[in-house]
Amino acid sequence: PVNSQAKEKVDYPTQKPESLLERIIKTSSNENDIIADFFVGSGTTLAIAEKIGRKWIGADLGKFSIHTTRKRLIAVQRQMKKEGKDYRAFEILNLGKYERQHYIGVNPNLRDEEKQKQIEQREKEFVDLILRAYQAQVVTSFRTFHGKKASRMVVVGPINLPVSRLFVEEVINECIEKQITKVDILAFEFEMGLFPKIQEEAKDKGVDLALKYIPPEVFDKRAIEKNQVVFYDVAYIEVKPHIKGHSIAVELTDFSVFYNQDSVVNVEAQLQNGGKKLLVENGQIIKIEKDKNGIVSREVLTKKWTDWIDYWAVDFDFESKKEIVRMRKKDAEPEQKRLIGADDPKQMRFDQYEEVWTGDYIFENEWQSFRTKKDRTLELKSIFHECQPGRRKIAVKVVDIFGNDTMKVIEVKI
């Protein structure tokens, strides 16, 4: 492991020394070769590859790993720029929702009636999985509700679609009909622009509505068994564009979160004398301490909205780069199998594949500001970026201190 006093230390548990990776990469590759690390961790391999002139590819399932690596590589490139050295731009891509696809897929050879039964069974298994991870009890006889946790009803959103305004309005309507005042909606994605307005509308109708993201960890059985799956509340961003001639800058004016993990009352009741604990309640991080005599003290650690932000970035032309994937054609020939003792067949015949737009766009970090261990300051206004006249969409992405991404897209005319 890396020395605890090393300058390169980024507080990642499995971080390796840069000197070790530099020795390995230099002895096993040449300049401009591609270095791949599919368990990228803290990003040491990629940082060294960038410094010594190698191309690189990195992958990891952990969002904390990706976020740590992103900040580390930006810092490396800033230093290289200061030293007058060449460096390459990089992109962060989400290469698929494989766990979800497992629940969507059905046998195409079945008859329509059997297909429908399989789809219904898959959907039930998916809902049961999410409720188990959320520690909610299954309920029936409702149009929209799937479960209940303590005093709150629980709704699980679609597996392969964002939760829409219409979906939420149906939930609110059933709350009013059944005189239910508290409900949580769990989903992988929410329609852009849905919150916080929909929550304010629900509140006006007497409904306490919480929107929470389903984390990837729900597909990890061990995480569920150890109660390590955290469903984070949605956040929203407010930005202000500043236009000067053909240039534009973006100012981050607000970032609101509604996170709740445990409650002050529960922690105070369970905390032993002499103990302390951090919790998140109503979008605030609170430190609870109980002295030897059982006297409790509280301290709010998040004094202002900027305390929640670890990193934010701007893409000044969001829809300029479509996300393209290569898919196997429906009428493609069956893939060649390898026979024992035979040479490996070609892995891919490109004429059997076609490029398909996923419907998404690639977010490009054209400007960013983030905190480091040494420098905790955060710029809240980007530099001015020169643009072509006309209408364009600008995307702003914020990563909070828990590693959660929130993005907002605005349209401007220059």
TILO-162839 format. One record per atom (N, C-alpha, C): x, y, z; atom name. Coordinates in steps of 0.05 Angstrom, whole numbers. Layout:
N
x/y/z/site
X/Y/Z/CA
...
***
This chain:
414
x/y/z/site
17/-24/0/N
0/0/0/CA
17/25/0/C
5/47/-7/N
19/73/-8/CA
26/82/20/C
49/95/23/N
57/106/49/CA
37/126/59/C
31/125/85/N
11/143/96/CA
18/172/95/C
44/178/92/N
54/206/90/CA
59/215/61/C
55/197/42/N
61/204/14/CA
44/227/3/C
56/244/-13/N
42/266/-25/CA
19/257/-44/C
23/233/-56/N
4/223/-75/CA
-21/210/-62/C
-21/207/-35/N
-42/194/-21/CA
-69/208/-25/C
-90/193/-33/N
-116/204/-38/CA
-138/192/-19/C
-129/178/1/N
-147/166/21/CA
-165/145/9/C
-155/130/-10/N
-170/107/-22/CA
-158/82/-10/C
-174/63/1/N
-164/41/17/CA
-144/22/3/C
-146/19/-23/N
-128/0/-37/CA
-107/14/-54/C
-102/39/-49/N
-84/55/-66/CA
-55/43/-65/C
-43/40/-89/N
-16/30/-93/CA
3/53/-98/C
29/49/-91/N
49/70/-96/CA
53/75/-125/C
56/100/-133/N
61/108/-161/CA
88/96/-170/C
108/94/-153/N
134/84/-161/CA
132/55/-170/C
114/39/-157/N
111/11/-164/CA
98/9/-192/C
76/24/-196/N
62/23/-222/CA
80/34/-245/C
96/54/-239/N
113/65/-259/CA
134/45/-268/C
145/29/-249/N
164/9/-256/CA
151/-13/-273/C
127/-21/-266/N
113/-42/-281/CA
106/-33/-309/C
96/-9/-312/N
87/1/-338/CA
111/6/-356/C
133/17/-346/N
156/22/-362/CA
169/-3/-372/C
169/-24/-356/N
182/-49/-364/CA
165/-66/-383/C
139/-60/-384/N
121/-77/-400/CA
108/-63/-423/C
115/-38/-428/N
102/-23/-450/CA
121/-2/-461/C
113/9/-484/N
128/31/-497/CA
110/56/-498/C
123/78/-503/N
108/103/-506/CA
86/101/-527/C
62/112/-521/N
38/111/-538/CA
24/84/-538/C
34/64/-523/N
19/39/-520/CA
-6/45/-503/C
-25/26/-504/N
-50/29/-488/CA
-47/12/-463/C
-52/25/-440/N
-52/11/-414/CA
-80/9/-405/C
-89/-15/-397/N
-116/-19/-388/CA
-116/-29/-359/C
-134/-17/-342/N
-137/-26/-315/CA
-167/-28/-310/C
-177/-52/-306/N
-206/-56/-304/CA
-216/-57/-275/C
-198/-53/-256/N
-205/-49/-228/CA
-190/-24/-219/C
-197/-1/-229/N
-180/23/-229/CA
-175/34/-201/C
-194/29/-183/N
-189/38/-155/CA
-185/68/-153/C
-162/76/-143/N
-156/104/-139/CA
-144/118/-164/C
-139/102/-185/N
-130/114/-210/CA
-100/116/-213/C
-85/101/-196/N
-55/103/-197/CA
-45/95/-225/C
-55/73/-235/N
-46/63/-262/CA
-50/85/-283/C
-74/97/-283/N
-80/117/-304/CA
-63/142/-300/C
-59/150/-275/N
-43/174/-270/CA
-15/171/-280/C
-3/147/-275/N
25/142/-284/CA
25/140/-314/C
6/126/-326/N
5/123/-355/CA
4/151/-369/C
-12/169/-357/N
-15/196/-368/CA
12/211/-366/C
25/208/-343/N
50/222/-339/CA
73/213/-357/C
74/187/-364/N
97/177/-379/CA
89/171/-408/C
67/183/-418/N
62/183/-446/CA
49/157/-457/C
33/144/-440/N
17/121/-450/CA
-12/129/-453/C
-26/116/-472/N
-55/119/-473/CA
-66/100/-452/C
-91/104/-444/N
-101/87/-423/CA
-132/84/-424/C
-141/62/-412/N
-169/56/-409/CA
-173/46/-380/C
-192/57/-366/N
-197/48/-338/CA
-226/42/-334/C
-232/23/-316/N
-260/16/-310/CA
-262/8/-281/C
-285/14/-269/N
-291/5/-242/CA
-321/7/-237/C
-331/-11/-220/N
-360/-10/-214/CA
-366/10/-192/C
-346/18/-176/N
-351/36/-154/CA
-351/65/-162/C
-372/80/-154/N
-374/108/-162/CA
-353/124/-147/C
-345/116/-122/N
-325/131/-107/CA
-298/128/-122/C
-293/104/-133/N
-269/100/-148/CA
-268/118/-173/C
-289/119/-188/N
-290/135/-212/CA
-287/165/-205/C
-300/174/-184/N
-298/202/-176/CA
-269/209/-167/C
-257/191/-151/N
-230/195/-141/CA
-210/197/-165/C
-214/178/-184/N
-196/177/-207/CA
-200/202/-225/C
-224/211/-228/N
-230/235/-245/CA
-215/259/-233/C
-218/264/-207/N
-205/287/-195/CA
-174/284/-196/C
-164/259/-193/N
-136/255/-193/CA
-124/261/-221/C
-138/252/-242/N
-128/256/-269/CA
-129/286/-277/C
-150/300/-268/N
-151/328/-274/CA
-128/343/-261/C
-121/335/-236/N
-98/347/-222/CA
-72/341/-236/C
-69/316/-246/N
-45/308/-261/CA
-42/326/-286/C
-65/329/-301/N
-64/344/-325/CA
-59/374/-320/C
-69/384/-299/N
-64/412/-292/CA
-34/416/-287/C
-22/397/-273/N
7/399/-267/CA
23/397/-293/C
15/379/-311/N
29/375/-336/CA
27/400/-354/C
3/413/-353/N
-1/438/-368/CA
18/460/-357/C
20/461/-330/N
37/481/-317/CA
66/477/-326/C
74/451/-330/N
102/445/-337/CA
106/446/-367/C
85/453/-382/N
88/455/-411/CA
88/428/-426/C
78/407/-413/N
78/380/-425/CA
51/375/-438/C
52/357/-459/N
27/350/-473/CA
11/330/-456/C
-16/332/-458/N
-34/313/-445/CA
-58/310/-462/C
-73/288/-457/N
-97/282/-474/CA
-123/287/-458/C
-143/296/-472/N
-170/298/-460/CA
-181/270/-454/C
-198/267/-434/N
-210/241/-429/CA
-240/244/-424/C
-254/221/-427/N
-283/221/-423/CA
-290/200/-403/C
-312/204/-389/N
-323/184/-370/CA
-349/174/-382/C
-350/148/-387/N
-374/137/-400/CA
-387/116/-383/C
-413/115/-383/N
-428/94/-371/CA
-434/73/-393/C
-421/50/-391/N
-422/31/-414/CA
-444/11/-412/C
-465/17/-397/N
-488/-2/-398/CA
-501/-5/-371/C
-526/-14/-372/N
-541/-19/-348/CA
-546/-49/-346/C
-524/-64/-344/N
-525/-93/-347/CA
-543/-107/-327/C
-541/-98/-301/N
-557/-111/-281/CA
-587/-108/-287/C
-595/-84/-297/N
-623/-80/-303/CA
-632/-97/-327/C
-614/-100/-347/N
-621/-115/-370/CA
-627/-144/-363/C
-614/-154/-342/N
-619/-181/-333/CA
-649/-185/-325/C
-661/-164/-314/N
-689/-166/-306/CA
-708/-160/-329/C
-699/-146/-350/N
-717/-139/-372/CA
-719/-162/-392/C
-697/-176/-397/N
-695/-195/-419/CA
-715/-218/-416/C
-728/-225/-438/N
-746/-248/-439/CA
-738/-266/-463/C
-746/-291/-462/N
-740/-310/-483/CA
-756/-302/-508/C
-742/-295/-530/N
-756/-286/-555/CA
-770/-309/-569/C
-764/-334/-562/N
-776/-357/-575/CA
-803/-365/-564/C
-811/-352/-542/N
-837/-358/-529/CA
-860/-347/-545/C
-883/-359/-541/N
-908/-347/-553/CA
-915/-322/-537/C
-932/-305/-549/N
-938/-279/-538/CA
-949/-282/-509/C
-967/-301/-505/N
-979/-304/-479/CA
-958/-312/-458/C
-939/-330/-466/N
-918/-338/-448/CA
-898/-316/-443/C
-893/-300/-464/N
-875/-277/-461/CA
-886/-257/-440/C
-912/-252/-441/N
-925/-234/-423/CA
-923/-244/-394/C
-926/-270/-390/N
-924/-281/-364/CA
-895/-278/-353/C
-876/-282/-371/N
-848/-280/-363/CA
-841/-251/-355/C
-852/-232/-371/N
-848/-203/-365/CA
-859/-196/-338/C
-883/-206/-332/N
-896/-200/-306/CA
-880/-212/-283/C
-870/-236/-288/N
-854/-249/-267/CA
-828/-234/-262/C
-815/-225/-284/N
-790/-209/-282/CA
-795/-183/-266/C
-818/-170/-273/N
-824/-144/-259/CA
-829/-149/-229/C
-842/-171/-222/N
-847/-177/-194/CA
-821/-182/-179/C
-803/-198/-192/N
-777/-203/-180/CA
-761/-178/-175/C
-763/-159/-195/N
-749/-134/-192/CA
-760/-118/-169/C
-786/-115/-167/N
-798/-100/-145/CA
-791/-112/-118/C
-793/-139/-116/N
-786/-152/-91/CA
-757/-147/-83/C
-739/-147/-103/N
-711/-142/-98/CA
-707/-114/-86/C
-720/-94/-98/N
-716/-66/-89/CA
-728/-62/-62/C
-752/-74/-57/N
-764/-71/-30/CA
-748/-84/-9/C
-735/-107/-15/N
-718/-121/4/CA
-694/-104/11/C
-682/-92/-10/N
-659/-74/-5/CA
-666/-49/11/C
-691/-40/7/N
-700/-15/21/CA
-711/-22/48/C
-713/-48/54/N
-724/-58/80/CA
-753/-49/84/C
-768/-53/62/N
-797/-46/63/CA
-813/-72/61/C
-837/-71/72/N
-856/-94/71/CA
-873/-92/46/C
-878/-114/33/N
-895/-115/9/CA
-924/-109/17/C
-938/-92/0/N
-966/-88/4/CA
-981/-94/-22/C
-1006/-100/-20/N
-1023/-106/-44/CA
-1048/-89/-43/C
-1065/-92/-63/N
-1091/-79/-65/CA
-1088/-49/-70/C
-1066/-40/-81/N
-1063/-11/-88/CA
-1056/-9/-117/C
-1063/14/-129/N
-1057/18/-158/CA
-1027/24/-162/C
-1016/40/-144/N
-988/49/-149/CA
-969/41/-127/C
-978/35/-103/N
-959/29/-81/CA
-950/-1/-82/C
-925/-5/-76/N
-914/-32/-76/CA
-906/-41/-48/C
-900/-22/-30/N
-891/-30/-4/CA
-896/-9/17/C
-887/-15/42/N
-890/4/64/CA
-866/1/82/C
-855/24/90/N
-832/25/108/CA
-838/44/131/C
-841/33/155/N
-850/49/178/CA
-876/63/171/C
-877/89/172/N
-903/103/167/CA
-905/113/138/C
-886/105/120/N
-886/115/93/CA
-892/93/73/C
-910/99/53/N
-915/81/31/CA
-891/83/12/C
-887/61/-3/N
-864/59/-21/CA
-873/51/-49/C
-863/66/-69/N
-869/61/-98/CA
-843/55/-112/C
-842/34/-128/N
-818/28/-144/CA
-823/36/-173/C
-806/53/-183/N
-809/63/-211/CA
-802/42/-231/C
-807/48/-257/N
-801/29/-279/CA
-771/22/-279/C
-765/-2/-288/N
-737/-11/-289/CA
-721/1/-312/C
-735/7/-334/N
-721/15/-358/CA
-729/43/-369/C
-744/58/-353/N
-753/84/-361/CA
-750/104/-338/C
-746/130/-344/N
-745/150/-322/CA
-773/153/-311/C
-775/160/-285/N
-801/166/-273/CA
-810/193/-284/C
-834/194/-295/N
-844/218/-308/CA
-863/234/-289/C
-870/258/-297/N
-889/274/-281/CA
-916/259/-279/C
-925/247/-301/N
-951/233/-301/CA
-950/210/-280/C
-928/196/-279/N
-925/174/-260/CA
-928/184/-231/C
-914/206/-225/N
-915/217/-198/CA
-943/228/-192/C
-956/241/-211/N
-982/251/-207/CA
-1002/229/-200/C
-999/206/-212/N
-1017/183/-206/CA
-1013/174/-177/C
-987/174/-169/N
-981/167/-141/CA
-994/187/-121/C
-991/213/-127/N
-1003/234/-110/CA
-1033/231/-109/C
-1046/225/-132/N
-1075/222/-133/CA
-1084/199/-115/C
-1069/177/-115/N
-1078/155/-98/CA
-1073/161/-69/C
-1052/177/-63/N
-1048/186/-35/CA
-1072/202/-25/C
-1082/220/-42/N
-1105/236/-34/CA
-1129/219/-31/C
-1134/200/-49/N
-1157/183/-48/CA
-1157/166/-22/C
-1134/155/-15/N
-1132/136/7/CA
-1123/151/33/C
-1122/178/32/N
-1114/194/55/CA
-1087/186/66/C
-1068/182/48/N
-1040/175/55/CA
-1024/201/53/C
-1008/206/73/N
-993/232/74/CA
-963/230/69/C
-952/205/69/N
-923/202/65/CA
-917/180/45/C
-901/186/25/N
-894/166/5/CA
-866/170/-6/C
-852/148/-11/N
-826/149/-23/CA
-828/136/-51/C
-816/149/-71/N
-815/138/-98/CA
-785/131/-103/C
-780/106/-109/N
-753/96/-114/CA
-749/91/-144/C
-728/101/-156/N
-724/98/-185/CA
-694/101/-192/C
-687/89/-215/N
-660/92/-225/CA
-656/120/-238/C
-678/130/-250/N
-676/156/-264/CA
-702/171/-260/C
-700/197/-260/N
-723/215/-258/CA
-722/234/-282/C
-746/240/-292/N
-748/259/-315/CA
-735/286/-307/C
-720/298/-326/N
-707/323/-320/CA
-727/345/-315/C
-722/362/-295/N
-739/384/-289/CA
-763/376/-271/C
-763/351/-262/N
-786/341/-246/CA
-786/353/-218/C
-762/356/-206/N
-760/366/-179/CA
-744/392/-179/C
-749/410/-160/N
-765/406/-135/CA
-794/413/-138/C
-803/422/-162/N
-830/432/-165/CA
-851/411/-158/C
-847/386/-166/N
-867/365/-161/CA
-870/360/-131/C
-848/363/-116/N
-849/359/-87/CA
-865/382/-74/C
-861/406/-84/N
-876/429/-74/CA
-906/426/-79/C
-912/416/-103/N
-940/412/-110/CA
-953/391/-92/C
-938/369/-87/N
-948/348/-69/CA
-952/359/-41/C
-934/375/-31/N
-936/387/-4/CA
-961/404/-2/C
-967/419/-23/N
-991/436/-23/CA
-1017/419/-21/C
-1015/394/-30/N
-1038/376/-28/CA
-1037/358/-4/C
-1019/364/15/N
-1017/349/40/CA
-1002/323/38/C
-984/320/18/N
-969/295/15/CA
-939/301/18/C
-926/287/36/N
-897/289/40/CA
-884/269/20/C
-874/280/-2/N
-863/263/-24/CA
-833/263/-24/C
-821/239/-23/N
-792/237/-24/CA
-785/221/-49/C
-766/232/-65/N
-757/218/-89/CA
-729/208/-84/C
-724/182/-87/N
-698/171/-81/CA
-687/154/-104/C
-661/156/-107/N
-647/140/-128/CA
-642/112/-118/C
-648/92/-136/N
-640/64/-131/CA
-611/61/-137/C
-594/54/-118/N
-565/52/-124/CA
-558/25/-137/C
-536/24/-151/N
-527/-2/-164/CA
-523/-24/-144/C
-518/-17/-118/N
-512/-37/-98/CA
-536/-56/-92/C
-560/-49/-103/N
-583/-66/-98/CA
-580/-94/-111/C
-562/-96/-130/N
-557/-121/-144/CA
-535/-137/-130/C
-525/-127/-108/N
-504/-141/-93/CA
-516/-154/-68/C
-519/-180/-69/N
-532/-195/-47/CA
-518/-190/-20/C
-492/-189/-21/N
-477/-185/4/CA
-483/-158/16/C
-485/-137/-1/N
-491/-110/9/CA
-519/-109/22/C
-538/-123/10/N
-565/-124/21/CA
-565/-138/48/C
-551/-161/49/N
-550/-177/74/CA
-537/-161/97/C
-517/-144/90/N
-503/-128/110/CA
-516/-101/115/C
-538/-96/102/N
-553/-71/105/CA
-535/-47/97/C
-521/-50/75/N
-502/-29/65/CA
-513/-14/41/C
-538/-19/34/N
-549/-5/10/CA
-562/21/19/C
-553/43/8/N
-564/69/15/CA
-579/81/-8/C
-604/89/-4/N
-620/102/-25/CA
-618/132/-20/C
-605/146/-38/N
-601/175/-34/CA
-624/191/-46/C
-633/212/-31/N
-653/230/-42/CA
-642/246/-65/C
-660/254/-83/N
-652/270/-106/CA
-643/297/-97/C
-626/309/-114/N
-617/337/-109/CA
-624/353/-134/C
-623/380/-131/N
-627/396/-155/CA
-608/420/-156/C
-603/429/-180/N
-583/450/-185/CA
-596/475/-195/C
-586/498/-187/N
-594/524/-198/CA
-569/537/-210/C
-571/546/-235/N
-548/559/-247/CA
-557/585/-261/C
-538/603/-266/N
-544/628/-280/CA
-524/632/-302/C
-533/634/-327/N
-515/639/-350/CA
-508/669/-351/C
-483/674/-358/N
-474/702/-362/CA
-463/704/-391/C
-477/720/-407/N
-469/722/-436/CA
-456/749/-441/C
-433/747/-455/N
-418/771/-462/CA
-409/768/-491/C
-423/782/-509/N
-417/778/-537/CA
-423/750/-546/C
-402/736/-557/N
-405/709/-565/CA
-393/689/-545/C
-390/699/-520/N
-379/682/-499/CA
-399/679/-477/C
-397/656/-463/N
-416/651/-441/CA
-401/638/-417/C
-409/646/-393/N
-399/634/-369/CA
-423/624/-353/C
-419/604/-336/N
-441/593/-320/CA
-434/596/-291/C
-453/606/-276/N
-450/609/-247/CA
-468/590/-232/C
-457/575/-213/N
-472/557/-197/CA
-484/573/-173/C
-510/574/-172/N
-523/592/-152/CA
-536/577/-129/C
-542/551/-133/N
-554/535/-111/CA
-552/506/-117/C
-549/490/-96/N
-550/461/-98/CA
-564/451/-73/C
-587/439/-77/N
-604/431/-54/CA
-606/401/-53/C
-604/390/-29/N
-606/362/-25/CA
-627/357/-3/C
-639/333/-4/N
-659/325/15/CA
-652/299/29/C
-626/294/32/N
-617/268/42/CA
-627/264/71/C
-635/238/76/N
-641/230/103/CA
-630/202/107/C
-613/199/128/N
-603/174/136/CA
-605/173/167/C
-624/158/176/N
-630/156/205/CA
-643/183/214/C
-647/186/240/N
-659/211/250/CA
-645/217/277/C
-646/243/284/N
-633/252/308/CA
-644/238/332/C
-671/234/333/N
-684/221/356/CA
-674/193/359/C
-673/178/337/N
-664/150/338/CA
-635/148/348/C
-618/165/336/N
-589/164/344/CA
-585/171/373/C
-599/191/382/N
-596/199/410/CA
-605/177/429/C
-626/163/422/N
-636/141/439/CA
-617/117/439/C
-604/112/417/N
-587/88/415/CA
-558/93/423/C
-549/118/423/N
-521/124/428/CA
-514/119/457/C
-492/106/461/N
-482/101/488/CA
-467/125/499/C
-466/127/526/N
-451/149/538/CA
-422/148/529/C
-412/172/522/N
-384/174/512/CA
-382/169/483/C
-404/164/469/N
-403/158/440/CA
-410/182/423/C
-405/180/397/N
-412/201/378/CA
-418/188/351/C
-434/202/335/N
-442/191/309/CA
-450/214/290/C
-444/210/264/N
-453/228/244/CA
-479/217/231/C
-498/235/225/N
-521/226/210/CA
-530/248/191/C
-547/241/172/N
-558/261/153/CA
-588/262/157/C
-598/286/163/N
-627/290/167/CA
-636/316/154/C
-656/314/136/N
-667/337/122/CA
-645/354/108/C
-627/340/95/N
-606/353/80/CA
-585/366/96/C
-581/358/121/N
-560/369/138/CA
-544/346/150/C
-517/349/151/N
-500/330/165/CA
-497/340/193/C
-505/322/212/N
-505/330/240/CA
-487/311/256/C
-471/322/274/N
-454/306/292/CA
-468/305/319/C
-474/281/328/N
-487/277/354/CA
-466/265/373/C
-463/278/396/N
-445/268/417/CA
-460/265/443/C
-453/244/458/N
-465/240/485/CA
-442/236/505/C
-440/254/525/N
-418/253/543/CA
-422/230/564/C
-403/228/583/N
-404/206/602/CA
-428/208/620/C
-440/232/623/N
-464/235/640/CA
-490/232/624/C
-487/226/598/N
-511/222/582/CA
-523/248/570/C
-508/270/573/N
-517/295/561/CA
-510/296/532/C
-530/302/515/N
-527/302/486/CA
-522/329/475/C
-503/331/456/N
-498/356/442/CA
-500/351/412/C
-509/371/397/N
-511/369/368/CA
-495/391/354/C
-483/384/331/N
-469/404/315/CA
-475/400/286/C
-486/420/272/N
-491/418/244/CA
-466/425/229/C
-456/405/213/N
-431/408/199/CA
-433/421/171/C
-457/419/159/N
-461/432/133/CA
-474/460/138/C
-457/480/138/N
-466/507/145/CA
-480/521/121/C
-472/514/97/N
-484/527/73/CA
-485/507/50/C
-500/514/29/N
-505/494/7/CA
-479/486/-7/C
-459/503/-8/N
-434/496/-21/CA
-419/474/-7/C
-425/469/19/N
-411/448/34/CA
-417/421/23/C
-439/418/9/N
-446/392/-2/CA
-431/385/-28/C
-418/405/-40/N
-407/401/-67/CA
-377/393/-65/C
-370/372/-79/N
-342/364/-81/CA
-330/371/-108/C
-347/372/-129/N
-337/376/-156/CA
-361/385/-173/C
-355/404/-192/N
-376/410/-212/CA
-363/417/-238/C
-377/412/-260/N
-365/416/-287/CA
-386/426/-306/C
-377/438/-328/N
-395/449/-349/CA
-388/438/-376/C
-408/429/-391/N
-406/422/-419/CA
-420/444/-434/C
-406/461/-449/N
-417/484/-462/CA
-432/478/-488/C
-431/453/-497/N
-446/446/-521/CA
-455/417/-518/C
-475/412/-500/N
-481/385/-490/CA
-489/366/-512/C
-504/375/-532/N
-515/356/-552/CA
-497/354/-577/C
-471/360/-573/N
-453/359/-596/CA
-441/332/-601/C
-443/314/-581/N
-431/288/-583/CA
-450/266/-574/C
-461/252/-594/N
-480/230/-587/CA
-465/206/-576/C
-479/191/-558/N
-468/166/-548/CA
-474/144/-567/C
-454/133/-581/N
-458/113/-601/CA
-446/86/-591/C
-462/65/-594/N
-452/38/-587/CA
-454/20/-612/C
-437/0/-612/N
-438/-20/-634/CA
-454/-44/-625/C
-476/-49/-640/N
-494/-71/-633/CA
-494/-92/-655/C
-497/-117/-647/N
-498/-139/-666/CA
-524/-137/-682/C
-522/-140/-708/N
-546/-139/-725/CA
-565/-162/-720/C
-591/-158/-723/N
-610/-179/-717/CA
-607/-202/-736/C
-599/-197/-761/N
-596/-219/-781/CA
-567/-229/-783/C
-551/-223/-762/N
-523/-231/-763/CA
-520/-261/-761/C
-499/-272/-773/N
-494/-300/-771/CA
-487/-308/-742/C
-493/-333/-734/N
-485/-342/-707/CA
-455/-339/-703/C
-447/-331/-678/N
-419/-327/-673/CA
-405/-354/-674/C
-380/-353/-685/N
-364/-377/-688/CA
-355/-387/-660/C
-358/-413/-656/N
-349/-425/-630/CA
-320/-435/-633/C
-305/-434/-611/N
-278/-445/-612/CA
-279/-475/-606/C
-265/-490/-624/N
-263/-519/-620/CA
-238/-526/-604/C
-239/-547/-588/N
-216/-555/-573/CA
-192/-560/-591/C
-170/-548/-586/N
-146/-552/-602/CA
-144/-534/-627/C
-166/-519/-633/N
-166/-502/-656/CA
-156/-474/-649/C
-149/-459/-670/N
-141/-431/-665/CA
-165/-415/-657/C
-160/-393/-643/N
-181/-375/-635/CA
-194/-362/-660/C
-221/-362/-662/N
-234/-348/-684/CA
-231/-318/-679/C
-237/-302/-700/N
-237/-273/-696/CA
-259/-266/-677/C
-252/-247/-658/N
-271/-240/-637/CA
-296/-225/-648/C
-292/-210/-669/N
-314/-193/-679/CA
-311/-189/-709/C
-332/-196/-724/N
-334/-189/-752/CA
-350/-163/-755/C
-336/-142/-763/N
-349/-115/-762/CA
-373/-113/-780/C
-374/-129/-802/N
-397/-128/-819/CA
-422/-140/-806/C
-419/-153/-784/N
-441/-165/-769/CA
-452/-146/-748/C
-440/-122/-746/N
-448/-102/-726/CA
-456/-76/-739/C
-471/-60/-725/N
-479/-34/-734/CA
-477/-14/-711/C
-472/11/-718/N
-471/32/-698/CA
-499/43/-692/C
-506/45/-667/N
-532/54/-658/CA
-530/76/-638/C
-546/97/-641/N
-547/119/-621/CA
-564/110/-598/C
-554/113/-574/N
-568/104/-550/CA
-591/123/-542/C
-591/147/-553/N
-610/167/-545/CA
-598/187/-525/C
-574/180/-515/N
-561/198/-496/CA
-538/213/-509/C
-528/232/-494/N
-505/248/-504/CA
-482/245/-484/C
-457/248/-494/N
-434/246/-477/CA
-428/273/-464/C
-426/273/-438/N
-419/298/-423/CA
-389/302/-425/C
-381/325/-435/N
-352/331/-437/CA
-345/353/-417/C
-325/347/-400/N
-317/366/-380/CA
-300/388/-393/C
-313/409/-402/N
-298/431/-415/CA
-288/451/-395/C
-300/451/-371/N
-290/467/-348/CA
-299/454/-323/C
-282/455/-302/N
-290/443/-277/CA
-276/456/-253/C
-288/454/-230/N
-276/463/-205/CA
-281/441/-184/C
-261/435/-168/N
-265/414/-148/CA
-247/419/-124/C
-254/407/-102/N
-238/409/-77/CA
-216/388/-76/C
-194/394/-64/N
-173/375/-59/CA
-167/375/-29/C
-151/356/-20/N
-144/355/9/CA
-131/380/18/C
-114/392/1/N
-99/416/8/CA
-115/442/4/C
-131/442/-17/N
-146/466/-24/CA
-176/460/-24/C
-190/469/-4/N
-219/463/-1/CA
-237/485/-14/C
-224/505/-27/N
-240/525/-40/CA
-253/515/-65/C
-275/528/-73/N
-290/519/-97/CA
-298/544/-113/C
-291/545/-138/N
-300/567/-155/CA
-329/563/-162/C
-345/583/-161/N
-374/581/-166/CA
-382/593/-193/C
-363/603/-208/N
-368/614/-234/CA
-347/605/-253/C
-355/594/-276/N
-336/584/-296/CA
-322/607/-311/C
-302/601/-326/N
-290/620/-344/CA
-309/625/-367/C
-305/648/-382/N
-322/653/-405/CA
-311/635/-428/C
-330/622/-442/N
-324/603/-463/CA
-336/614/-489/C
-319/617/-510/N
-329/628/-535/CA
-345/607/-550/C
-368/615/-561/N
-387/597/-574/CA
-396/609/-601/C
-405/592/-618/N
-417/601/-643/CA
-445/613/-637/C
-453/634/-652/N
-479/646/-648/CA
-502/626/-653/C
-524/629/-638/N
-547/612/-641/CA
-555/599/-615/C
-575/581/-616/N
-585/567/-592/CA
-567/543/-587/C
-563/537/-561/N
-548/513/-554/CA
-556/504/-526/C
-551/479/-520/N
-556/469/-493/CA
-530/465/-478/C
-531/475/-453/N
-508/473/-435/CA
-515/455/-412/C
-497/436/-406/N
-502/418/-384/CA
-483/424/-361/C
-494/423/-337/N
-478/428/-312/CA
-481/403/-295/C
-458/392/-287/N
-458/367/-271/CA
-446/373/-244/C
-459/365/-222/N
-449/368/-195/CA
-445/341/-183/C
-422/336/-170/N
-418/312/-155/CA
-416/320/-125/C
-433/308/-109/N
-434/316/-81/CA
-413/300/-64/C
-412/306/-39/N
-391/294/-22/CA
-395/264/-18/C
-418/253/-26/N
-423/224/-25/CA
-417/211/-52/C
-409/227/-72/N
-402/216/-98/CA
-426/213/-117/C
-449/225/-110/N
-473/224/-127/CA
-472/246/-148/C
-479/239/-173/N
-480/258/-195/CA
-508/270/-197/C
-510/296/-202/N
-535/309/-209/CA
-529/327/-233/C
-546/327/-253/N
-541/343/-277/CA
-565/360/-284/C
-560/384/-294/N
-581/402/-304/CA
-573/412/-331/C
-592/412/-350/N
-588/422/-377/CA
-604/448/-381/C
-591/469/-390/N
-605/494/-396/CA
-601/501/-425/C
-620/516/-436/N
-618/525/-464/CA
-613/555/-465/C
-594/563/-480/N
-588/592/-482/CA
-586/600/-511/C
-588/626/-516/N
-585/637/-543/CA
-562/658/-542/C
-543/654/-560/N
-520/672/-561/CA
-520/688/-587/C
***
